[in-house]
Amino acid sequence: MTKERLITGKTQLLGVIGHPVEHSLSPVMHNAALAQLVVGEASRREDIAHLGLDYVYLPFPIAPENLEVAIAGFAAIGVVGFNVTIPHKQAIMPLLSEITPLAQTIGAVNTVSRQNNKWVGTNTDIEGFIAPLQTTYKQDWSQKVAVILGNGGAARAVVAGCHQLGFAKIHVVGRNMQRLQGFAKSWSNSPISENLQVDQWEELSKLIPQANLLVNTTPIGMYPKVDESPLSGEEIANLPTGAIAYDLIYIPKPTQFLKQAEKQGAIAIDGLEMLVQQGVGALKIWLQQETIPVEVMRQALLNHLGLGK
């Protein structure tokens, strides 16, 4: 029988900030991992707090106008680290003492840690995104084409991830030419710009037949609008058999976009694994240890979503 886990004065705080944030699944998987780590260590040693494994992970709803004061408050109460989600991933950057080169490249932060009394920001979304493409679906990407739907913050991590994997060509597709040009310009001092091309939505009919990887970074199809898809049936009908369709959305599972793609013989990946893997990356930073119970995190999410084995 496992000992009941108590929150005490020694319990250290982790969390996620966003607006809204009450629907975040991060607390589900992080607290499952933290409980597992405590239980594992408890069998060897009683004093969990002494081991530095006494943590709890909480959602913090923070409105944009309160961001600066909230971060100061986190420092005051000794928060160890936190994740950052919409709409704060870019707004938080000026409030941090240090930003890793990777996060600078993407222009967004999703993970913040307290180091030497300073806030340090990084981005684990890239490793989250590429994890299934480096393991389960590993292949030589150097002659392959990626087509990315959307040009917001999430698309930035996907572009950087595709570049890291070595894609020959990365197409970013959007509806607003001015925003697309701004997106392209933002990479102008990076080697990524050599392989990157921005295209308007009207070009999709030419791009989809070339796509080896098709990624949806838009919120179209997310709960509660589960019947929507960023692409029409006619557009996705041209996706080559054996291509990978990757949706960053994880509710519903699968999305309409992935259902359409699978009908065309594509391999479907949803955003749940990306969520798990970016969380693993964050825990490694906060806990300063490499061994994180990934399967426990994944299973906690599946159970929470009613998809458990």
Disulfide bonds with the S-S distance in Angstrom:
none
